[in-house]
Amino acid sequence: MPAAAGKCVYASVKAQDMEEKIKTIIATLDSLVAEGISAFEEVGELAALSALESLYLGKKSVLGGVKKEMSSLDPEERRSVGEKLNAARETLEKKARHKKELLEAAQLKRQIEEDICDITEVNIAGLYGHLHLVSQIRQELEDIFLGLGYEIAEGNEIESDWYNFTALNVDPDHPARTMQDSFYLDTVDGSSILLRTHTSPVQVHLLERGEFPIYAICPGRVYRRDTADPRHLPVFHQIEGLVVDEGIGFADLRGTVEVSMQAIFGSETKTRLRPGYFPFTEPSAEFDITCVICKGQGCRTCGGQGWIELGGCGLVHPNVLAASDVDTGRYSGFAFGFGIDRLAIMRHNIFDIRSLIENDIRFLSQF
Ligand code: PHE
């Protein structure tokens, strides 16, 4: 500890006469200032600087002690000692402030230098980023349907129970509505809000817009409480299609599935519909395409069947049209939906769907 800073001068001067006492105080202040200035000059760390500040300027410092002592002085002497005291404090404070600025600037400079990241290094290897396989396929699908005159609709990833289930004619007891199958959000008022489990809610938004005809697709992310395994992800992508116009029937659906699948998988691809069930379509069907690997001969990918199941479709259920006040006497429609990630792994014969989300550059760079 610097000598003057820690010394208590007053107890020992009590007995001396006033003049002596003042002299001692002034001399102490002088040496304190000189000593403080060189201490502040030498210090090289912010933490050490703040320790010095409390030592020289804090309540328990010599300056603090002199201040306390002031009350025992005569008014005349008090003034001259007070001036000296204030001048000493100002000098030391100024010195400390200046040093603080210098140290902070140096610290910032050091930090900036440490944080420098040479982003030009990445391309030394000739690596450039590109769209993820799923985004590439989504864009390809969008192009195909734009070519057929469809619009691309925006959906919401967070939906109410009404849009995700009720307006789509899903029974109140349907298993998809349980906590085990869907991700519900905590809401202040207890209302049922969830991460959409399929892209079908966009059908309801399009219908309630009340503008016809509708020829629309909606690609996007959907969420289900599934454990990730080679064939499932809890977050994946679907594309929904909705057509509502006068005189739309099953043949229109059949033709659309055929044409769009051939555009995606090649003109030699065949499609077939099998009876299926969805609450929001009637009749409903599952649709299959000929296996992209064996072209229908039967192989490991298609389990020897020659066919691969791709999605669901059907004519829009009258209850769905009615829930959104659509004139069912005038309009009818069809809808379809299928998984984009599933399409991606099928087209490229990818063994495990989880590869799509692992961000392994060796996998991603192949597409
Ligand atoms: N929403 C259905 C699903 O997620 C697919 C579907 C869409 C079926 C449109 C029929 C019509 O499985």
Boltz pocket constraint, residues with backbone or C-beta under 6 A from the ligand:
constraints:
  - pocket:
      binder: B
      contacts: [[A, 197], [A, 198], [A, 199], [A, 200], [A, 240], [A, 241], [A, 278], [A, 281], [A, 285], [A, 311], [A, 312], [A, 313], [A, 314], [A, 335], [A, 336], [A, 337], [A, 338]]
      max_distance: 6.0
